[in-house]
């Protein structure tokens, strides 16, 4: 998995936000990924980083939503990818 990808799960939102902030300052662009119930947390992470921590110095470049088949028997699980980058 690339270093500039943050996978959001069950940890507190601020831990993902801090990791995203450090990666964003290092590389200038990150991707926040989540699936299922963690989608709302991924959106919260993107908003905290772009609005609170960087005060508008980061922008959402792209948002991709989709569906994956997971498990046995297969079932649909929603996914989201949010790309953030710093303004240059």
HTML snippet that shows the backbone in 3Dmol.js (N, CA, C, O; Angstrom):
<script src="https://3Dmol.org/build/3Dmol-min.js"></script>
<div id="view" style="width:600px;height:400px;position:relative"></div>
<script>
const pdb = `
ATOM      1  N   UNK A   1       0.847  -1.179   0.000  1.00  0.00           N
ATOM      2  CA  UNK A   1       0.000   0.000   0.000  1.00  0.00           C
ATOM      3  C   UNK A   1       0.896   1.247   0.000  1.00  0.00           C
ATOM      4  O   UNK A   1       1.844   1.330   0.781  1.00  0.00           O
ATOM      5  N   UNK A   2       0.598   2.199  -0.864  1.00  0.00           N
ATOM      6  CA  UNK A   2       1.398   3.427  -0.909  1.00  0.00           C
ATOM      7  C   UNK A   2       1.357   4.185   0.414  1.00  0.00           C
ATOM      8  O   UNK A   2       0.392   4.096   1.172  1.00  0.00           O
ATOM      9  N   UNK A   3       2.415   4.921   0.667  1.00  0.00           N
ATOM     10  CA  UNK A   3       2.550   5.642   1.927  1.00  0.00           C
ATOM     11  C   UNK A   3       1.574   6.806   2.035  1.00  0.00           C
ATOM     12  O   UNK A   3       1.241   7.225   3.143  1.00  0.00           O
ATOM     13  N   UNK A   4       1.116   7.329   0.921  1.00  0.00           N
ATOM     14  CA  UNK A   4       0.233   8.495   0.965  1.00  0.00           C
ATOM     15  C   UNK A   4      -1.248   8.118   1.042  1.00  0.00           C
ATOM     16  O   UNK A   4      -2.112   8.949   0.762  1.00  0.00           O
ATOM     17  N   UNK A   5      -1.548   6.870   1.418  1.00  0.00           N
ATOM     18  CA  UNK A   5      -2.930   6.409   1.570  1.00  0.00           C
ATOM     19  C   UNK A   5      -3.218   6.189   3.048  1.00  0.00           C
ATOM     20  O   UNK A   5      -2.467   5.499   3.739  1.00  0.00           O
ATOM     21  N   UNK A   6      -4.306   6.778   3.529  1.00  0.00           N
ATOM     22  CA  UNK A   6      -4.747   6.612   4.911  1.00  0.00           C
ATOM     23  C   UNK A   6      -6.013   5.757   4.880  1.00  0.00           C
ATOM     24  O   UNK A   6      -7.014   6.154   4.283  1.00  0.00           O
ATOM     25  N   UNK A   7      -5.977   4.585   5.522  1.00  0.00           N
ATOM     26  CA  UNK A   7      -7.146   3.717   5.608  1.00  0.00           C
ATOM     27  C   UNK A   7      -7.856   3.987   6.925  1.00  0.00           C
ATOM     28  O   UNK A   7      -7.286   3.762   7.993  1.00  0.00           O
ATOM     29  N   UNK A   8      -9.076   4.460   6.863  1.00  0.00           N
ATOM     30  CA  UNK A   8      -9.829   4.810   8.065  1.00  0.00           C
ATOM     31  C   UNK A   8     -10.600   3.587   8.546  1.00  0.00           C
ATOM     32  O   UNK A   8     -11.255   2.893   7.768  1.00  0.00           O
ATOM     33  N   UNK A   9     -10.501   3.342   9.862  1.00  0.00           N
ATOM     34  CA  UNK A   9     -11.180   2.200  10.475  1.00  0.00           C
ATOM     35  C   UNK A   9     -11.868   2.606  11.765  1.00  0.00           C
ATOM     36  O   UNK A   9     -12.655   3.553  11.788  1.00  0.00           O
ATOM     37  N   UNK A  10     -11.568   1.881  12.851  1.00  0.00           N
ATOM     38  CA  UNK A  10     -12.270   2.067  14.119  1.00  0.00           C
ATOM     39  C   UNK A  10     -11.557   2.964  15.122  1.00  0.00           C
ATOM     40  O   UNK A  10     -12.113   3.248  16.183  1.00  0.00           O
ATOM     41  N   UNK A  11     -10.356   3.413  14.822  1.00  0.00           N
ATOM     42  CA  UNK A  11      -9.630   4.289  15.752  1.00  0.00           C
ATOM     43  C   UNK A  11     -10.310   5.655  15.829  1.00  0.00           C
ATOM     44  O   UNK A  11     -11.159   5.977  14.997  1.00  0.00           O
ATOM     45  N   UNK A  12      -9.937   6.457  16.830  1.00  0.00           N
ATOM     46  CA  UNK A  12     -10.504   7.817  16.912  1.00  0.00           C
ATOM     47  C   UNK A  12     -10.142   8.658  15.685  1.00  0.00           C
ATOM     48  O   UNK A  12      -9.071   8.494  15.101  1.00  0.00           O
ATOM     49  N   UNK A  13     -11.033   9.542  15.315  1.00  0.00           N
ATOM     50  CA  UNK A  13     -10.865  10.367  14.116  1.00  0.00           C
ATOM     51  C   UNK A  13      -9.586  11.193  14.177  1.00  0.00           C
ATOM     52  O   UNK A  13      -8.906  11.357  13.165  1.00  0.00           O
ATOM     53  N   UNK A  14      -9.254  11.711  15.353  1.00  0.00           N
ATOM     54  CA  UNK A  14      -8.084  12.586  15.462  1.00  0.00           C
ATOM     55  C   UNK A  14      -6.778  11.844  15.174  1.00  0.00           C
ATOM     56  O   UNK A  14      -5.824  12.463  14.704  1.00  0.00           O
ATOM     57  N   UNK A  15      -6.707  10.550  15.439  1.00  0.00           N
ATOM     58  CA  UNK A  15      -5.471   9.825  15.123  1.00  0.00           C
ATOM     59  C   UNK A  15      -5.273   9.726  13.611  1.00  0.00           C
ATOM     60  O   UNK A  15      -4.148   9.835  13.122  1.00  0.00           O
ATOM     61  N   UNK A  16      -6.362   9.520  12.873  1.00  0.00           N
ATOM     62  CA  UNK A  16      -6.269   9.511  11.410  1.00  0.00           C
ATOM     63  C   UNK A  16      -5.993  10.916  10.876  1.00  0.00           C
ATOM     64  O   UNK A  16      -5.254  11.080   9.905  1.00  0.00           O
ATOM     65  N   UNK A  17      -6.585  11.924  11.508  1.00  0.00           N
ATOM     66  CA  UNK A  17      -6.373  13.303  11.066  1.00  0.00           C
ATOM     67  C   UNK A  17      -4.914  13.710  11.247  1.00  0.00           C
ATOM     68  O   UNK A  17      -4.345  14.375  10.382  1.00  0.00           O
ATOM     69  N   UNK A  18      -4.305  13.316  12.363  1.00  0.00           N
ATOM     70  CA  UNK A  18      -2.893  13.652  12.584  1.00  0.00           C
ATOM     71  C   UNK A  18      -1.991  12.932  11.579  1.00  0.00           C
ATOM     72  O   UNK A  18      -1.046  13.523  11.057  1.00  0.00           O
ATOM     73  N   UNK A  19      -2.278  11.668  11.312  1.00  0.00           N
ATOM     74  CA  UNK A  19      -1.496  10.924  10.317  1.00  0.00           C
ATOM     75  C   UNK A  19      -1.653  11.553   8.937  1.00  0.00           C
ATOM     76  O   UNK A  19      -0.681  11.680   8.193  1.00  0.00           O
ATOM     77  N   UNK A  20      -2.872  11.943   8.599  1.00  0.00           N
ATOM     78  CA  UNK A  20      -3.123  12.577   7.303  1.00  0.00           C
ATOM     79  C   UNK A  20      -2.409  13.915   7.206  1.00  0.00           C
ATOM     80  O   UNK A  20      -1.851  14.251   6.161  1.00  0.00           O
ATOM     81  N   UNK A  21      -2.423  14.676   8.285  1.00  0.00           N
ATOM     82  CA  UNK A  21      -1.758  15.976   8.294  1.00  0.00           C
ATOM     83  C   UNK A  21      -0.255  15.829   8.078  1.00  0.00           C
ATOM     84  O   UNK A  21       0.337  16.583   7.305  1.00  0.00           O
ATOM     85  N   UNK A  22       0.364  14.869   8.751  1.00  0.00           N
ATOM     86  CA  UNK A  22       1.808  14.650   8.585  1.00  0.00           C
ATOM     87  C   UNK A  22       2.137  14.222   7.157  1.00  0.00           C
ATOM     88  O   UNK A  22       3.098  14.720   6.569  1.00  0.00           O
ATOM     89  N   UNK A  23       1.350  13.305   6.596  1.00  0.00           N
ATOM     90  CA  UNK A  23       1.585  12.865   5.223  1.00  0.00           C
ATOM     91  C   UNK A  23       1.352  13.980   4.219  1.00  0.00           C
ATOM     92  O   UNK A  23       2.083  14.097   3.235  1.00  0.00           O
ATOM     93  N   UNK A  24       0.345  14.793   4.462  1.00  0.00           N
ATOM     94  CA  UNK A  24       0.022  15.891   3.549  1.00  0.00           C
ATOM     95  C   UNK A  24       1.140  16.921   3.528  1.00  0.00           C
ATOM     96  O   UNK A  24       1.479  17.446   2.468  1.00  0.00           O
ATOM     97  N   UNK A  25       1.711  17.211   4.683  1.00  0.00           N
ATOM     98  CA  UNK A  25       2.818  18.167   4.733  1.00  0.00           C
ATOM     99  C   UNK A  25       4.068  17.598   4.080  1.00  0.00           C
ATOM    100  O   UNK A  25       4.871  18.346   3.521  1.00  0.00           O
ATOM    101  N   UNK A  26       4.240  16.279   4.145  1.00  0.00           N
ATOM    102  CA  UNK A  26       5.417  15.642   3.564  1.00  0.00           C
ATOM    103  C   UNK A  26       5.315  15.508   2.047  1.00  0.00           C
ATOM    104  O   UNK A  26       6.254  15.849   1.327  1.00  0.00           O
ATOM    105  N   UNK A  27       4.171  15.010   1.558  1.00  0.00           N
ATOM    106  CA  UNK A  27       4.065  14.701   0.131  1.00  0.00           C
ATOM    107  C   UNK A  27       3.211  15.681  -0.667  1.00  0.00           C
ATOM    108  O   UNK A  27       3.323  15.733  -1.891  1.00  0.00           O
ATOM    109  N   UNK A  28       2.360  16.461   0.002  1.00  0.00           N
ATOM    110  CA  UNK A  28       1.537  17.427  -0.712  1.00  0.00           C
ATOM    111  C   UNK A  28       0.214  16.892  -1.212  1.00  0.00           C
ATOM    112  O   UNK A  28      -0.656  17.667  -1.607  1.00  0.00           O
ATOM    113  N   UNK A  29       0.043  15.551  -1.202  1.00  0.00           N
ATOM    114  CA  UNK A  29      -1.220  14.957  -1.647  1.00  0.00           C
ATOM    115  C   UNK A  29      -1.415  13.622  -0.945  1.00  0.00           C
ATOM    116  O   UNK A  29      -0.480  12.828  -0.837  1.00  0.00           O
ATOM    117  N   UNK A  30      -2.633  13.374  -0.466  1.00  0.00           N
ATOM    118  CA  UNK A  30      -2.946  12.111   0.194  1.00  0.00           C
ATOM    119  C   UNK A  30      -4.291  11.592  -0.300  1.00  0.00           C
ATOM    120  O   UNK A  30      -5.086  12.331  -0.880  1.00  0.00           O
ATOM    121  N   UNK A  31      -4.525  10.312  -0.059  1.00  0.00           N
ATOM    122  CA  UNK A  31      -5.811   9.688  -0.344  1.00  0.00           C
ATOM    123  C   UNK A  31      -6.326   9.065   0.944  1.00  0.00           C
ATOM    124  O   UNK A  31      -5.629   8.278   1.585  1.00  0.00           O
ATOM    125  N   UNK A  32      -7.543   9.418   1.317  1.00  0.00           N
ATOM    126  CA  UNK A  32      -8.189   8.857   2.498  1.00  0.00           C
ATOM    127  C   UNK A  32      -9.198   7.835   1.997  1.00  0.00           C
ATOM    128  O   UNK A  32     -10.094   8.168   1.222  1.00  0.00           O
ATOM    129  N   UNK A  33      -9.052   6.580   2.444  1.00  0.00           N
ATOM    130  CA  UNK A  33      -9.933   5.506   1.985  1.00  0.00           C
ATOM    131  C   UNK A  33     -10.693   4.913   3.162  1.00  0.00           C
ATOM    132  O   UNK A  33     -10.176   4.831   4.277  1.00  0.00           O
ATOM    133  N   UNK A  34     -11.933   4.500   2.896  1.00  0.00           N
ATOM    134  CA  UNK A  34     -12.735   3.809   3.904  1.00  0.00           C
ATOM    135  C   UNK A  34     -13.807   2.994   3.211  1.00  0.00           C
ATOM    136  O   UNK A  34     -14.115   3.202   2.037  1.00  0.00           O
ATOM    137  N   UNK A  35     -14.370   2.057   3.969  1.00  0.00           N
ATOM    138  CA  UNK A  35     -15.505   1.303   3.447  1.00  0.00           C
ATOM    139  C   UNK A  35     -16.475   0.996   4.577  1.00  0.00           C
ATOM    140  O   UNK A  35     -16.099   0.924   5.747  1.00  0.00           O
ATOM    141  N   UNK A  36     -17.723   0.817   4.198  1.00  0.00           N
ATOM    142  CA  UNK A  36     -18.756   0.474   5.169  1.00  0.00           C
ATOM    143  C   UNK A  36     -19.047   1.595   6.149  1.00  0.00           C
ATOM    144  O   UNK A  36     -19.202   2.754   5.766  1.00  0.00           O
ATOM    145  N   UNK A  37     -19.118   1.225   7.428  1.00  0.00           N
ATOM    146  CA  UNK A  37     -19.460   2.187   8.476  1.00  0.00           C
ATOM    147  C   UNK A  37     -18.395   3.249   8.700  1.00  0.00           C
ATOM    148  O   UNK A  37     -18.676   4.276   9.318  1.00  0.00           O
ATOM    149  N   UNK A  38     -17.184   3.028   8.213  1.00  0.00           N
ATOM    150  CA  UNK A  38     -16.098   3.984   8.406  1.00  0.00           C
ATOM    151  C   UNK A  38     -16.140   5.137   7.406  1.00  0.00           C
ATOM    152  O   UNK A  38     -15.317   6.047   7.496  1.00  0.00           O
ATOM    153  N   UNK A  39     -17.070   5.124   6.462  1.00  0.00           N
ATOM    154  CA  UNK A  39     -17.144   6.177   5.451  1.00  0.00           C
ATOM    155  C   UNK A  39     -17.382   7.538   6.093  1.00  0.00           C
ATOM    156  O   UNK A  39     -16.753   8.522   5.703  1.00  0.00           O
ATOM    157  N   UNK A  40     -18.279   7.607   7.068  1.00  0.00           N
ATOM    158  CA  UNK A  40     -18.548   8.897   7.713  1.00  0.00           C
ATOM    159  C   UNK A  40     -17.320   9.394   8.466  1.00  0.00           C
ATOM    160  O   UNK A  40     -17.082  10.600   8.526  1.00  0.00           O
ATOM    161  N   UNK A  41     -16.540   8.487   9.039  1.00  0.00           N
ATOM    162  CA  UNK A  41     -15.308   8.882   9.723  1.00  0.00           C
ATOM    163  C   UNK A  41     -14.286   9.415   8.725  1.00  0.00           C
ATOM    164  O   UNK A  41     -13.559  10.356   9.040  1.00  0.00           O
ATOM    165  N   UNK A  42     -14.217   8.832   7.529  1.00  0.00           N
ATOM    166  CA  UNK A  42     -13.289   9.310   6.503  1.00  0.00           C
ATOM    167  C   UNK A  42     -13.643  10.725   6.064  1.00  0.00           C
ATOM    168  O   UNK A  42     -12.759  11.556   5.860  1.00  0.00           O
ATOM    169  N   UNK A  43     -14.930  10.995   5.920  1.00  0.00           N
ATOM    170  CA  UNK A  43     -15.367  12.350   5.567  1.00  0.00           C
ATOM    171  C   UNK A  43     -15.011  13.319   6.691  1.00  0.00           C
ATOM    172  O   UNK A  43     -14.568  14.437   6.428  1.00  0.00           O
ATOM    173  N   UNK A  44     -15.201  12.898   7.938  1.00  0.00           N
ATOM    174  CA  UNK A  44     -14.835  13.736   9.079  1.00  0.00           C
ATOM    175  C   UNK A  44     -13.338  14.031   9.097  1.00  0.00           C
ATOM    176  O   UNK A  44     -12.934  15.161   9.374  1.00  0.00           O
ATOM    177  N   UNK A  45     -12.515  13.030   8.806  1.00  0.00           N
ATOM    178  CA  UNK A  45     -11.060  13.223   8.765  1.00  0.00           C
ATOM    179  C   UNK A  45     -10.693  14.253   7.704  1.00  0.00           C
ATOM    180  O   UNK A  45      -9.891  15.150   7.963  1.00  0.00           O
ATOM    181  N   UNK A  46     -11.270  14.133   6.518  1.00  0.00           N
ATOM    182  CA  UNK A  46     -10.980  15.082   5.441  1.00  0.00           C
ATOM    183  C   UNK A  46     -11.392  16.498   5.832  1.00  0.00           C
ATOM    184  O   UNK A  46     -10.667  17.453   5.552  1.00  0.00           O
ATOM    185  N   UNK A  47     -12.537  16.642   6.470  1.00  0.00           N
ATOM    186  CA  UNK A  47     -13.007  17.966   6.886  1.00  0.00           C
ATOM    187  C   UNK A  47     -12.145  18.548   7.999  1.00  0.00           C
ATOM    188  O   UNK A  47     -11.834  19.739   7.976  1.00  0.00           O
ATOM    189  N   UNK A  48     -11.756  17.734   8.967  1.00  0.00           N
ATOM    190  CA  UNK A  48     -10.911  18.213  10.067  1.00  0.00           C
ATOM    191  C   UNK A  48      -9.568  18.685   9.528  1.00  0.00           C
ATOM    192  O   UNK A  48      -9.077  19.743   9.920  1.00  0.00           O
ATOM    193  N   UNK A  49      -8.973  17.905   8.632  1.00  0.00           N
ATOM    194  CA  UNK A  49      -7.665  18.283   8.082  1.00  0.00           C
ATOM    195  C   UNK A  49      -7.767  19.551   7.248  1.00  0.00           C
ATOM    196  O   UNK A  49      -6.965  20.468   7.420  1.00  0.00           O
ATOM    197  N   UNK A  50      -8.739  19.614   6.350  1.00  0.00           N
ATOM    198  CA  UNK A  50      -8.799  20.751   5.423  1.00  0.00           C
ATOM    199  C   UNK A  50      -9.347  22.022   6.056  1.00  0.00           C
ATOM    200  O   UNK A  50      -8.908  23.118   5.706  1.00  0.00           O
ATOM    201  N   UNK A  51     -10.287  21.903   6.972  1.00  0.00           N
ATOM    202  CA  UNK A  51     -10.922  23.103   7.524  1.00  0.00           C
ATOM    203  C   UNK A  51     -10.328  23.554   8.862  1.00  0.00           C
ATOM    204  O   UNK A  51     -10.117  24.748   9.074  1.00  0.00           O
ATOM    205  N   UNK A  52     -10.057  22.605   9.762  1.00  0.00           N
ATOM    206  CA  UNK A  52      -9.590  22.981  11.089  1.00  0.00           C
ATOM    207  C   UNK A  52      -8.068  23.110  11.154  1.00  0.00           C
ATOM    208  O   UNK A  52      -7.548  24.139  11.585  1.00  0.00           O
ATOM    209  N   UNK A  53      -7.351  22.061  10.723  1.00  0.00           N
ATOM    210  CA  UNK A  53      -5.897  22.079  10.850  1.00  0.00           C
ATOM    211  C   UNK A  53      -5.230  23.004   9.841  1.00  0.00           C
ATOM    212  O   UNK A  53      -4.342  23.774  10.206  1.00  0.00           O
ATOM    213  N   UNK A  54      -5.636  22.944   8.599  1.00  0.00           N
ATOM    214  CA  UNK A  54      -4.968  23.733   7.562  1.00  0.00           C
ATOM    215  C   UNK A  54      -5.742  24.986   7.179  1.00  0.00           C
ATOM    216  O   UNK A  54      -5.299  25.734   6.307  1.00  0.00           O
ATOM    217  N   UNK A  55      -6.856  25.226   7.791  1.00  0.00           N
ATOM    218  CA  UNK A  55      -7.648  26.459   7.617  1.00  0.00           C
ATOM    219  C   UNK A  55      -7.810  26.870   6.159  1.00  0.00           C
ATOM    220  O   UNK A  55      -7.588  28.029   5.809  1.00  0.00           O
ATOM    221  N   UNK A  56      -8.191  25.938   5.323  1.00  0.00           N
ATOM    222  CA  UNK A  56      -8.446  26.254   3.925  1.00  0.00           C
ATOM    223  C   UNK A  56      -7.241  26.141   3.015  1.00  0.00           C
ATOM    224  O   UNK A  56      -7.357  26.416   1.820  1.00  0.00           O
ATOM    225  N   UNK A  57      -6.068  25.742   3.541  1.00  0.00           N
ATOM    226  CA  UNK A  57      -4.881  25.579   2.700  1.00  0.00           C
ATOM    227  C   UNK A  57      -4.840  24.219   2.000  1.00  0.00           C
ATOM    228  O   UNK A  57      -3.921  23.944   1.229  1.00  0.00           O
ATOM    229  N   UNK A  58      -5.824  23.381   2.264  1.00  0.00           N
ATOM    230  CA  UNK A  58      -5.932  22.089   1.583  1.00  0.00           C
ATOM    231  C   UNK A  58      -7.261  22.044   0.834  1.00  0.00           C
ATOM    232  O   UNK A  58      -8.264  22.595   1.287  1.00  0.00           O
ATOM    233  N   UNK A  59      -7.247  21.388  -0.302  1.00  0.00           N
ATOM    234  CA  UNK A  59      -8.468  21.282  -1.106  1.00  0.00           C
ATOM    235  C   UNK A  59      -8.751  19.813  -1.416  1.00  0.00           C
ATOM    236  O   UNK A  59      -7.836  18.995  -1.503  1.00  0.00           O
ATOM    237  N   UNK A  60     -10.021  19.500  -1.579  1.00  0.00           N
ATOM    238  CA  UNK A  60     -10.437  18.167  -1.999  1.00  0.00           C
ATOM    239  C   UNK A  60     -10.339  18.127  -3.521  1.00  0.00           C
ATOM    240  O   UNK A  60     -11.075  18.828  -4.216  1.00  0.00           O
ATOM    241  N   UNK A  61      -9.428  17.303  -4.034  1.00  0.00           N
ATOM    242  CA  UNK A  61      -9.237  17.215  -5.482  1.00  0.00           C
ATOM    243  C   UNK A  61     -10.241  16.289  -6.138  1.00  0.00           C
ATOM    244  O   UNK A  61     -10.712  16.551  -7.245  1.00  0.00           O
ATOM    245  N   UNK A  62     -10.570  15.193  -5.441  1.00  0.00           N
ATOM    246  CA  UNK A  62     -11.445  14.202  -6.058  1.00  0.00           C
ATOM    247  C   UNK A  62     -12.104  13.354  -4.976  1.00  0.00           C
ATOM    248  O   UNK A  62     -11.523  13.109  -3.919  1.00  0.00           O
ATOM    249  N   UNK A  63     -13.312  12.917  -5.257  1.00  0.00           N
ATOM    250  CA  UNK A  63     -14.024  11.977  -4.392  1.00  0.00           C
ATOM    251  C   UNK A  63     -14.563  10.863  -5.280  1.00  0.00           C
ATOM    252  O   UNK A  63     -15.275  11.118  -6.252  1.00  0.00           O
ATOM    253  N   UNK A  64     -14.218   9.636  -4.938  1.00  0.00           N
ATOM    254  CA  UNK A  64     -14.699   8.482  -5.703  1.00  0.00           C
ATOM    255  C   UNK A  64     -15.452   7.549  -4.763  1.00  0.00           C
ATOM    256  O   UNK A  64     -14.959   7.194  -3.693  1.00  0.00           O
ATOM    257  N   UNK A  65     -16.650   7.160  -5.178  1.00  0.00           N
ATOM    258  CA  UNK A  65     -17.420   6.200  -4.395  1.00  0.00           C
ATOM    259  C   UNK A  65     -17.621   4.944  -5.225  1.00  0.00           C
ATOM    260  O   UNK A  65     -17.646   4.992  -6.455  1.00  0.00           O
ATOM    261  N   UNK A  66     -17.764   3.822  -4.536  1.00  0.00           N
ATOM    262  CA  UNK A  66     -17.945   2.572  -5.253  1.00  0.00           C
ATOM    263  C   UNK A  66     -18.489   1.491  -4.347  1.00  0.00           C
ATOM    264  O   UNK A  66     -18.888   1.746  -3.211  1.00  0.00           O
ATOM    265  N   UNK A  67     -18.496   0.273  -4.874  1.00  0.00           N
ATOM    266  CA  UNK A  67     -18.998  -0.889  -4.148  1.00  0.00           C
ATOM    267  C   UNK A  67     -18.055  -2.062  -4.377  1.00  0.00           C
ATOM    268  O   UNK A  67     -17.592  -2.284  -5.496  1.00  0.00           O
ATOM    269  N   UNK A  68     -17.771  -2.818  -3.306  1.00  0.00           N
ATOM    270  CA  UNK A  68     -16.958  -4.028  -3.400  1.00  0.00           C
ATOM    271  C   UNK A  68     -17.775  -5.217  -2.928  1.00  0.00           C
ATOM    272  O   UNK A  68     -18.633  -5.082  -2.055  1.00  0.00           O
ATOM    273  N   UNK A  69     -17.512  -6.373  -3.502  1.00  0.00           N
ATOM    274  CA  UNK A  69     -18.110  -7.618  -3.025  1.00  0.00           C
ATOM    275  C   UNK A  69     -17.165  -8.233  -2.006  1.00  0.00           C
ATOM    276  O   UNK A  69     -16.000  -8.487  -2.313  1.00  0.00           O
ATOM    277  N   UNK A  70     -17.661  -8.477  -0.787  1.00  0.00           N
ATOM    278  CA  UNK A  70     -16.821  -8.988   0.293  1.00  0.00           C
ATOM    279  C   UNK A  70     -17.537 -10.132   0.994  1.00  0.00           C
ATOM    280  O   UNK A  70     -18.759 -10.121   1.144  1.00  0.00           O
ATOM    281  N   UNK A  71     -16.757 -11.120   1.422  1.00  0.00           N
ATOM    282  CA  UNK A  71     -17.280 -12.186   2.261  1.00  0.00           C
ATOM    283  C   UNK A  71     -17.858 -13.355   1.502  1.00  0.00           C
ATOM    284  O   UNK A  71     -17.885 -13.393   0.272  1.00  0.00           O
ATOM    285  N   UNK A  72     -18.322 -14.313   2.294  1.00  0.00           N
ATOM    286  CA  UNK A  72     -18.940 -15.507   1.749  1.00  0.00           C
ATOM    287  C   UNK A  72     -20.207 -15.773   2.530  1.00  0.00           C
ATOM    288  O   UNK A  72     -20.065 -16.089   3.711  1.00  0.00           O
ATOM    289  N   UNK A  73     -21.375 -15.691   2.050  1.00  0.00           N
ATOM    290  CA  UNK A  73     -21.708 -15.345   0.672  1.00  0.00           C
ATOM    291  C   UNK A  73     -21.388 -13.883   0.377  1.00  0.00           C
ATOM    292  O   UNK A  73     -21.410 -13.052   1.284  1.00  0.00           O
ATOM    293  N   UNK A  74     -21.095 -13.565  -0.871  1.00  0.00           N
ATOM    294  CA  UNK A  74     -20.698 -12.195  -1.217  1.00  0.00           C
ATOM    295  C   UNK A  74     -21.798 -11.181  -0.903  1.00  0.00           C
ATOM    296  O   UNK A  74     -22.982 -11.420  -1.138  1.00  0.00           O
ATOM    297  N   UNK A  75     -21.362 -10.044  -0.363  1.00  0.00           N
ATOM    298  CA  UNK A  75     -22.305  -8.950  -0.119  1.00  0.00           C
ATOM    299  C   UNK A  75     -21.644  -7.641  -0.523  1.00  0.00           C
ATOM    300  O   UNK A  75     -20.418  -7.523  -0.522  1.00  0.00           O
ATOM    301  N   UNK A  76     -22.458  -6.673  -0.861  1.00  0.00           N
ATOM    302  CA  UNK A  76     -21.963  -5.380  -1.312  1.00  0.00           C
ATOM    303  C   UNK A  76     -21.576  -4.510  -0.123  1.00  0.00           C
ATOM    304  O   UNK A  76     -22.321  -4.403   0.852  1.00  0.00           O
ATOM    305  N   UNK A  77     -20.397  -3.890  -0.215  1.00  0.00           N
ATOM    306  CA  UNK A  77     -19.929  -2.948   0.796  1.00  0.00           C
ATOM    307  C   UNK A  77     -19.525  -1.669   0.074  1.00  0.00           C
ATOM    308  O   UNK A  77     -18.749  -1.711  -0.880  1.00  0.00           O
ATOM    309  N   UNK A  78     -20.043  -0.542   0.522  1.00  0.00           N
ATOM    310  CA  UNK A  78     -19.731   0.750  -0.090  1.00  0.00           C
ATOM    311  C   UNK A  78     -18.314   1.181   0.264  1.00  0.00           C
ATOM    312  O   UNK A  78     -17.814   0.870   1.344  1.00  0.00           O
ATOM    313  N   UNK A  79     -17.667   1.905  -0.660  1.00  0.00           N
ATOM    314  CA  UNK A  79     -16.315   2.418  -0.441  1.00  0.00           C
ATOM    315  C   UNK A  79     -16.255   3.891  -0.830  1.00  0.00           C
ATOM    316  O   UNK A  79     -17.079   4.383  -1.602  1.00  0.00           O
ATOM    317  N   UNK A  80     -15.257   4.585  -0.275  1.00  0.00           N
ATOM    318  CA  UNK A  80     -15.022   5.982  -0.640  1.00  0.00           C
ATOM    319  C   UNK A  80     -13.522   6.238  -0.668  1.00  0.00           C
ATOM    320  O   UNK A  80     -12.774   5.681   0.135  1.00  0.00           O
ATOM    321  N   UNK A  81     -13.091   7.080  -1.590  1.00  0.00           N
ATOM    322  CA  UNK A  81     -11.713   7.568  -1.670  1.00  0.00           C
ATOM    323  C   UNK A  81     -11.774   9.079  -1.801  1.00  0.00           C
ATOM    324  O   UNK A  81     -12.412   9.605  -2.713  1.00  0.00           O
ATOM    325  N   UNK A  82     -11.110   9.775  -0.887  1.00  0.00           N
ATOM    326  CA  UNK A  82     -11.082  11.238  -0.901  1.00  0.00           C
ATOM    327  C   UNK A  82      -9.638  11.667  -1.103  1.00  0.00           C
ATOM    328  O   UNK A  82      -8.770  11.319  -0.302  1.00  0.00           O
ATOM    329  N   UNK A  83      -9.372  12.421  -2.166  1.00  0.00           N
ATOM    330  CA  UNK A  83      -8.018  12.915  -2.431  1.00  0.00           C
ATOM    331  C   UNK A  83      -7.911  14.359  -1.964  1.00  0.00           C
ATOM    332  O   UNK A  83      -8.676  15.223  -2.392  1.00  0.00           O
ATOM    333  N   UNK A  84      -6.952  14.606  -1.084  1.00  0.00           N
ATOM    334  CA  UNK A  84      -6.676  15.951  -0.579  1.00  0.00           C
ATOM    335  C   UNK A  84      -5.310  16.390  -1.063  1.00  0.00           C
ATOM    336  O   UNK A  84      -4.388  15.579  -1.153  1.00  0.00           O
ATOM    337  N   UNK A  85      -5.175  17.668  -1.375  1.00  0.00           N
ATOM    338  CA  UNK A  85      -3.868  18.220  -1.714  1.00  0.00           C
ATOM    339  C   UNK A  85      -3.757  19.622  -1.136  1.00  0.00           C
ATOM    340  O   UNK A  85      -4.758  20.286  -0.866  1.00  0.00           O
ATOM    341  N   UNK A  86      -2.524  20.051  -0.955  1.00  0.00           N
ATOM    342  CA  UNK A  86      -2.293  21.395  -0.444  1.00  0.00           C
ATOM    343  C   UNK A  86      -2.325  22.384  -1.597  1.00  0.00           C
ATOM    344  O   UNK A  86      -1.960  22.054  -2.726  1.00  0.00           O
ATOM    345  N   UNK A  87      -2.763  23.590  -1.302  1.00  0.00           N
ATOM    346  CA  UNK A  87      -2.737  24.650  -2.313  1.00  0.00           C
ATOM    347  C   UNK A  87      -1.300  25.072  -2.509  1.00  0.00           C
ATOM    348  O   UNK A  87      -0.544  25.200  -1.546  1.00  0.00           O
ATOM    349  N   UNK A  88      -0.922  25.290  -3.758  1.00  0.00           N
ATOM    350  CA  UNK A  88       0.475  25.669  -4.019  1.00  0.00           C
ATOM    351  C   UNK A  88       0.576  27.061  -4.544  1.00  0.00           C
ATOM    352  O   UNK A  88       1.677  27.539  -4.816  1.00  0.00           O
TER     353      UNK A  88
END
`;
const viewer = $3Dmol.createViewer("view");
viewer.addModel(pdb, "pdb");
viewer.setStyle({}, {cartoon: {color: "spectrum"}});
viewer.zoomTo();
viewer.render();
</script>
